[in-house]
Amino acid sequence: MKEKEEGVMAMYRESLPEEYFDEPDTTNHLAWSLLTIVAALVVWLLISLSNAENQRHALLTKACQDRVFPAETDLKCLTMVRTRDHWWQHVYYALTHPRD
C-alpha cells in the first residue's frame, strides 16, 4: 500500500512547475510586524488624544458643570460629552495648539 501512495505522490510532484521547489520566502516578517505594531499604536494614540481634547474642551466651556453644585464638575457627563462634531476636529485642534 505504501508503494502505491509513493507512486501517486511522485505523479503529483512531477506535475509541479520547476520554480516551485526551493523557492525562498522573501517576506520580511519583522518589518511587517513592526509596521502593524506602529500602526496600531498610532491609532491608539489618536483615540486617546481625541478623548483628552474632548474632555479638556468640555471643562473649558463648562459643558459638564454640575446643576446642583455649580462649583463642581459632573464626572459622568465628562465621560459622555461631545463638544465637537467629529473626532478629527479634536485631534486637529490638539496638534495645532499644543500649549492651550
N, C-alpha and C positions, 0 to 999 in steps of 0.2 A: 504494500500500500504506500509505503514511504517513497519507493521509486517512482510510483505514478504521480505523487504530489510534486516531486522534484522535477519531473518531466513537464508538468503543467506550469510550474513556476519559471522554468527555463524558457518556455514558449513566451510567456509574458515579458520576461526580462529581455529577450531578444527583440521584442517589438518596440521597446522604448527608444527614443532618439539618443544619439551618442552623447550630446551635451548634457543630458540629464544626470549622468553619473559623474561623481567627483566635482560637482558644481559648488563652489564655495558660497557660503552665506555672506552677502555683502551688507546686510542690515546692521547699522550701528545701534545696538540696543541701548547702550549707555547714553548716547546723545538723545535718542527719542525718550528715554525715561526721564532725563533731566529736563527736557523741553516740556513734558507733561507735568512734572512737578512744579516747574516755574509758572506754567500757565494756570495751574490750579491755585498757586499762591497769589498770583496777580488777581484772579477772580475773587478770592477770599479777602484780599486787602481792599479791593474796590467796594465790596459789600460792607465791610467794616467802616470804611471811610464814609460811605453814603449814610450809614446809620448814625455815626458820630456827628456828622454835619447836620443831619436832620434834627437830632436832639439839641445840638448847640443852637440851631436857628429857632427851635421851639422855645428854648429858655430865653433867648434874646428878645423874641417877640412876645413873650409871656403868654404863649398859646396854651400852656398847661398850668396856669395859675389856679390854685385851689379856690373853689367858690365859697367855702365856709371860712377858711383861714387865708386871707389874701396874701399874707407874707410867705406862705408855704407853696410848694410845688406838688402837683398831683403826679406821683410816680407811675401810676397805671396809665394815665394819659400820655406820659412821656415815652412809654414803650410803644404806643399805638398811633401817635400823631403823625400826620403827613403835612409837612409845611410847604412843600413844593410839589409840582405835578409829577415830575419824573425823577428817578434815581440819578440819572446822569447830570441833572442840574445841581444836585448836592455835590457830586464828585467834581464837576467843573468849578464850582464856587470854592470848594476846599483846596483845589490845586492852584487856583489863580489868586487866592487871598490867604497865604499861609500864616500871616501874623494877626488876622482878625479873630 
